[in-house]
Amino acid sequence: MRATVVRRTALAACAVSLTLLATACGGSSDADTDAGGGKNDKGAATSGSSSAPKASAKALSTAELETASLKQGDVDGHKVAEAGPDDEVPADGLKADKATCLPVVHAMYGAAEAGSKATTKRKVITDPKAGAKKSLKDMTDGEAEGALKAAFDLTSTLVALNAYEGTAGPDAFAGLKKAAADCAGGFTATVAGTKQKIVSITEEKVTGGDEAAAWTLIQEDDGAKAPFKLVALRKEGTVATFLSFNLAAGQDGGAKFTVPTEVVAAQAKKLG
């Protein structure tokens, strides 16, 4: 196995320990994609607050939020399950070396901002592709590396819904957009005591709900880099966040990895 594959797999294992892919194991995209599947030109992260009117919203109840959350069968070609205790990182276990970047860390792990009245979390994982027709021992080195990449070409998304009262939802969305713009040059997060270096945040384009935003976050570990996709979508007083990671994606010719628009679109539909 080539060193680049070993490094990428090791980086993926590190990410697994940070909850996103805890159950999923067993290159940035070159164009942006909207929730309808179209491609858009990539733009640099821009400063911005929510352009939506600060209309007061009534927070969804816990039962209503559960009804609006994704369930198995809502996203074709994906498995959906409720997030469990092993997928949770308490808000007090999330820190950033730059205080202004903390909303990004919160969004990555689905932690609520001030004013949240109810929260649900789901794990959405792409169905595995069909296995290789040859056995590993009969493959050339190139075929074996390709088969390994295909086996790890799974995108896992942590989806969190937070229901806010009044203007807290638009405020939380605006705060995340501002944090992503302010921290475009990178920062260091601490997640349950483990440091995680984000070297860049680049804005992508996505549509849905009353307003939506998306970014590519590049994580670096011991010189190896891996992309994450972060999406935020607001519908009235509810803010949905999506953090996605693909085990085969990377900066050196890995699998193409785009915003999981089918997951975003399915969640936007359920929010109405």
Phi and psi in degrees as a GROMACS rama.xvg file:
@    title "Ramachandran Plot"
@    xaxis  label "Phi"
@    yaxis  label "Psi"
@TYPE xy
-71.4157  153.967  ARG-2
-59.8184  -36.5208  ALA-3
-63.6778  -37.6504  THR-4
-68.6061  -41.7857  VAL-5
-59.9041  -43.9054  VAL-6
-63.7665  -42.5505  ARG-7
-65.5792  -41.835  ARG-8
-64.1642  -39.0769  THR-9
-64.067  -40.2254  ALA-10
-64.7208  -39.8817  LEU-11
-62.5894  -40.336  ALA-12
-61.3919  -36.2775  ALA-13
-63.0799  -43.0469  CYS-14
-64.922  -36.7231  ALA-15
-57.7685  -40.7659  VAL-16
-66.5511  -15.1013  SER-17
-97.9972  29.8232  LEU-18
82.1553  -29.0592  THR-19
-59.7978  -42.6896  LEU-20
-112.62  30.4296  LEU-21
-58.2694  -29.0734  ALA-22
-117.746  9.7639  THR-23
-92.0968  -7.88442  ALA-24
-86.5833  -15.1696  CYS-25
-36.6469  152.86  SER-28
-69.3413  150.492  SER-29
-96.6561  7.32607  ASP-30
-153.361  151.889  ALA-31
-86.4806  158.902  ASP-32
-136.091  139.327  THR-33
-94.6825  173.533  ASP-34
-66.9011  -12.7515  ALA-35
-92.8707  -0.84728  GLY-36
98.6242  -2.36354  GLY-37
-82.9923  160.127  GLY-38
-102.307  146.555  LYS-39
-132.375  154.629  ASN-40
-67.3441  139.349  ASP-41
-77.3476  138.816  LYS-42
-122.663  160.803  GLY-43
-72.4669  156.537  ALA-44
-61.1498  132.457  ALA-45
-120.447  148.456  THR-46
-70.1313  144.571  SER-47
-175.504  146.194  GLY-48
-110.569  166.1  SER-49
-58.8819  131.533  SER-50
-88.9595  -4.24466  SER-51
-74.2207  147.688  ALA-52
-63.4248  146.588  PRO-53
-81.3439  55.7614  LYS-54
-72.3563  137.583  ALA-55
-72.1986  132.164  SER-56
-120.033  148.446  ALA-57
-90.3585  128.74  LYS-58
-67.5334  139.773  ALA-59
-65.4745  145.01  LEU-60
-73.7657  169.186  SER-61
-57.9328  -42.132  THR-62
-65.2144  -41.806  ALA-63
-66.0139  -37.3457  GLU-64
-67.7502  -38.081  LEU-65
-61.9558  -41.4649  GLU-66
-63.0112  -36.0826  THR-67
-80.8175  -9.85724  ALA-68
-80.1137  152.896  SER-69
-65.1953  145.078  LEU-70
-132.331  163.739  LYS-71
-54.9168  131.776  GLN-72
99.3045  -13.5844  GLY-73
-76.5181  -24.6092  ASP-74
-125.851  111.589  VAL-75
-58.2645  138.571  ASP-76
74.147  15.4691  GLY-77
-135.633  150.236  HIS-78
-99.8813  137.037  LYS-79
-122.305  131.999  VAL-80
-144.498  154.972  ALA-81
-69.0415  140.901  GLU-82
-70.5059  141.742  ALA-83
-109.238  -175.465  GLY-84
-56.6881  -33.5346  PRO-85
-70.5912  -14.5875  ASP-86
-95.3625  -2.49228  ASP-87
-94.9524  137.399  GLU-88
-122.615  114.985  VAL-89
-56.4632  147.377  PRO-90
-55.9159  -34.9611  ALA-91
-74.9105  -6.00416  ASP-92
-95.1452  4.53789  GLY-93
-111.425  122.809  LEU-94
-138.506  163.403  LYS-95
-140.133  144.23  ALA-96
-69.6581  -20.1621  ASP-97
-114.896  118.771  LYS-98
-56.5313  -33.952  ALA-99
-67.0452  -16.9646  THR-100
-89.2343  -7.39042  CYS-101
-58.2887  -37.7074  LEU-102
-58.841  -30.0989  PRO-103
-67.0854  -44.4126  VAL-104
-62.8371  -42.9354  VAL-105
-58.3095  -45.5058  HIS-106
-64.392  -36.4747  ALA-107
-59.9676  -34.2559  MET-108
-113.048  14.3809  TYR-109
71.1292  19.0488  GLY-110
-76.9085  141.326  ALA-111
-79.6534  152.115  ALA-112
-92.3721  176.334  GLU-113
-58.2854  136.903  ALA-114
101.781  -5.96521  GLY-115
-69.708  136.282  SER-116
-106.717  -20.4858  LYS-117
-159.624  150.294  ALA-118
-140.615  140.313  THR-119
-132.246  153.085  THR-120
-137.354  141.48  LYS-121
-132.287  151.512  ARG-122
-109.568  128.263  LYS-123
-123.556  120.51  VAL-124
-128.019  133.026  ILE-125
-63.6854  143.949  THR-126
-66.026  139.791  ASP-127
-61.899  148.628  PRO-128
-77.6518  163.816  LYS-129
-60.7204  143.835  ALA-130
-69.8011  165.614  GLY-131
-67.4228  149.312  ALA-132
-78.9994  -25.5611  LYS-133
-96.1234  153.689  LYS-134
-78.6145  157.21  SER-135
-58.8174  -37.9342  LEU-136
-68.5433  -20.0807  LYS-137
-94.3566  0.052383  ASP-138
-90.8986  149.378  MET-139
-73.23  169.168  THR-140
-58.1836  -41.3889  ASP-141
-64.9541  -41.6723  GLY-142
-66.701  -38.6108  GLU-143
-65.5813  -40.6556  ALA-144
-65.3785  -40.4153  GLU-145
-64.1103  -39.4769  GLY-146
-66.1918  -37.5074  ALA-147
-65.0109  -43.3163  LEU-148
-61.3303  -42.9309  LYS-149
-63.6028  -38.8052  ALA-150
-64.8744  -31.9097  ALA-151
-95.4141  4.75717  PHE-152
-79.8902  66.5343  ASP-153
-123.488  130.231  LEU-154
-102.85  124.831  THR-155
-110.935  132.872  SER-156
-126.36  127.14  THR-157
-93.738  117.519  LEU-158
-108.779  124.224  VAL-159
-121.478  134.588  ALA-160
-111.837  129.111  LEU-161
-123.195  124.161  ASN-162
-95.3238  125.681  ALA-163
-116.444  153.59  TYR-164
-98.0396  148.332  GLU-165
61.4595  -130.214  GLY-166
-96.3781  9.711  THR-167
-65.1529  -31.5116  ALA-168
-65.5747  -55.3648  GLY-169
-57.618  -36.2786  PRO-170
-64.7252  -42.3152  ASP-171
-64.7474  -41.4326  ALA-172
-63.7929  -46.1354  PHE-173
-63.2057  -38.7569  ALA-174
-64.341  -36.783  GLY-175
-67.9567  -43.1607  LEU-176
-60.4185  -42.9855  LYS-177
-65.0651  -42.7463  LYS-178
-62.7816  -41.9786  ALA-179
-63.2122  -38.6835  ALA-180
-69.4742  -45.1002  ALA-181
-65.0517  -27.9222  ASP-182
-107.454  21.5407  CYS-183
-58.0888  -28.7747  ALA-184
-81.7969  -1.85166  GLY-185
107.845  163.767  GLY-186
-166.558  174.257  PHE-187
-116.156  124.441  THR-188
-99.5539  151.798  ALA-189
-118.306  119.746  THR-190
-119.29  110.198  VAL-191
50.9001  41.4945  ALA-192
87.7178  -6.09592  GLY-193
-105.012  129.402  THR-194
-78.9044  141.354  LYS-195
-135.709  115.923  GLN-196
-92.5177  116.707  LYS-197
-99.7826  117.759  ILE-198
-93.8976  -18.4914  VAL-199
-161.92  153.934  SER-200
-131.367  120.43  ILE-201
-119.325  129.461  THR-202
-73.1782  139.552  GLU-203
-118.439  -179.293  GLU-204
-117.528  138.573  LYS-205
-152.844  154.31  VAL-206
-126.497  159.8  THR-207
144.881  153.853  GLY-208
61.0544  -154.054  GLY-209
-78.296  -30.5967  ASP-210
-162.127  152.252  GLU-211
-150.161  155.647  ALA-212
-150.616  154.764  ALA-213
-146.935  153.07  ALA-214
-146.43  154.248  TRP-215
-102.142  124.552  THR-216
-106.897  129.382  LEU-217
-103.308  120.11  ILE-218
-98.4326  139.253  GLN-219
-122.018  134.854  GLU-220
-140.126  113.81  ASP-221
53.7148  40.2346  ASP-222
87.5297  -15.1234  GLY-223
-91.4072  140.578  ALA-224
-118.092  148.957  LYS-225
-146.034  140.33  ALA-226
-91.76  144.609  PRO-227
-118.575  150.86  PHE-228
-110.474  129.05  LYS-229
-120.938  127.632  LEU-230
-126.743  141.429  VAL-231
-127.453  136.719  ALA-232
-138.474  130.864  LEU-233
-116.223  133.096  ARG-234
-127.407  109.067  LYS-235
53.1097  -120.779  GLU-236
-92.9094  7.08954  GLY-237
-105.759  130.93  THR-238
-114.607  124.302  VAL-239
-104.214  134.947  ALA-240
-121.992  146.258  THR-241
-132.233  122.13  PHE-242
-117.197  121.787  LEU-243
-121.058  145.772  SER-244
-142.777  139.211  PHE-245
-117.72  123.813  ASN-246
-62.1279  -29.1834  LEU-247
-91.4957  -8.67564  ALA-248
-78.3051  151.802  ALA-249
-173.71  -178.061  GLY-250
-94.1184  1.58831  GLN-251
-126.282  47.6118  ASP-252
93.8186  18.9397  GLY-253
-73.4914  -172.143  GLY-254
-62.0201  146.842  ALA-255
-67.5168  136.614  LYS-256
-137.154  115.213  PHE-257
-120.76  168.449  THR-258
-54.7644  132.193  VAL-259
-75.4235  72.7504  PRO-260
-61.2036  -30.8056  THR-261
-67.4297  -34.0521  GLU-262
-71.7988  -44.7778  VAL-263
-61.1654  -45.437  VAL-264
-63.5251  -40.1263  ALA-265
-64.4283  -41.0593  ALA-266
-69.1259  -40.541  GLN-267
-60.7238  -39.5426  ALA-268
-62.5196  -41.6617  LYS-269
-70.8446  -28.3217  LYS-270
-75.9234  -16.3929  LEU-271
